[in-house]
Amino acid sequence: MQPLALALAGMLLALAAPSLAASSAEGRAAAAAAAKLAPGVRWQADSLLRADIDCDGHDDLILLGKGQDELVLLILPDHWHKKPLWWRQPWRDIALADLQLSVEPLDVSDREFANMQGFVPEGYRRSSSCRGLLLNQGEIDPLHFYWNHQRGQLSFWSL
């Protein structure tokens, strides 16, 4: 990881409160620091969250942003040796203000998952400590992000 990225990741981690949602001042500071990692992205300061997304037992920082034609999730692991995780998706028709990012539990068994949704996402594992993300998009079905243990990366599902 480049020195600037390491410094910014450290700054973002230092800003985050131990709770799932950060204060508005922390969110603004995190968005300003994230803008240095991805200058073309408008970061949603009030989306800053803290949760263990990559299932390593340590909380990560999560921030939502929007580029000109894409939606971006930035996940900063709570370890200096790990690189930031990026999820980028082409996205044009929805304003950043209309999106709401939240943490969701992953404490649902494969059987319960299949009964509720009719399928189990690839690489999904039940966890009482690891968390997923829920991206609400207004009228559109929400996106459910989770750590894909088969692929070792962030994945999502939607109805």
C-alpha positions, -999 to 999 in steps of 0.1 A, spaced: 0 0 0 13 35 -8 24 57 21 -4 82 15 -31 55 15 -16 41 47 -16 75 64 -52 82 53 -64 48 64 -49 54 98 -65 88 100 -99 73 91 -95 46 117 -86 70 144 -116 91 136 -142 63 139 -161 59 171 -165 24 186 -202 25 177 -216 14 144 -224 49 133 -199 78 136 -206 114 145 -212 140 118 -179 156 124 -161 123 121 -180 116 89 -170 149 74 -134 143 83 -135 108 70 -151 120 37 -124 146 33 -96 120 39 -113 95 15 -114 122 -12 -76 121 -13 -78 83 -20 -104 88 -48 -106 125 -58 -134 120 -84 -158 105 -58 -183 126 -37 -183 109 -3 -215 108 18 -201 119 52 -232 107 72 -227 71 58 -196 64 78 -200 31 97 -178 8 118 -183 -30 116 -163 -62 109 -171 -67 72 -142 -89 61 -148 -113 90 -113 -110 104 -125 -102 140 -116 -65 137 -139 -36 129 -135 -19 95 -146 16 84 -172 18 56 -179 49 36 -203 54 6 -196 76 -23 -207 83 -59 -185 91 -88 -197 106 -121 -212 73 -133 -206 49 -105 -214 40 -69 -185 34 -46 -181 16 -12 -148 21 5 -139 -4 33 -108 3 53 -97 -28 73 -85 -22 108 -50 -36 100 -21 -16 85 -10 -45 63 -44 -49 46 -53 -28 15 -86 -8 14 -114 -28 -2 -133 -11 -30 -167 -19 -45 -175 0 -76 -206 -4 -97 -219 16 -127 -247 38 -113 -264 68 -128 -301 71 -120 -301 77 -83 -289 106 -62 -264 99 -34 -288 115 -9 -314 89 -18 -292 60 -7 -290 48 28 -262 25 41 -266 5 73 -251 -25 90 -270 -58 91 -264 -90 110 -253 -122 93 -266 -145 121 -289 -165 98 -283 -202 90 -282 -215 55 -315 -233 60 -332 -201 74 -317 -181 46 -330 -206 19 -365 -206 36 -367 -168 36 -351 -159 3 -353 -192 -18 -315 -193 -21 -282 -190 -2 -256 -166 -18 -223 -181 -29 -197 -180 -1 -222 -169 26 -214 -181 62 -235 -175 93 -217 -153 118 -226 -137 151 -197 -113 149 -191 -105 112 -216 -80 97 -231 -73 63 -242 -40 48 -276 -30 36 -279 -4 9 -314 9 6 -322 26 -27 -357 39 -23 -381 21 -46 -355 -4 -58 -348 -37 -39 -320 -31 -15 -285 -46 -20 -272 -69 7 -234 -70 10 -216 -98 27 -181 -113 29 -179 -141 3 -157 -167 20 -153 -187 -12 -139 -158 -32 -123 -138 -3 -141 -106 -13 -171 -85 -8 -202 -97 -27 -238 -88 -27 -273 -102 -34 -306 -86 -42 -341 -100 -49 
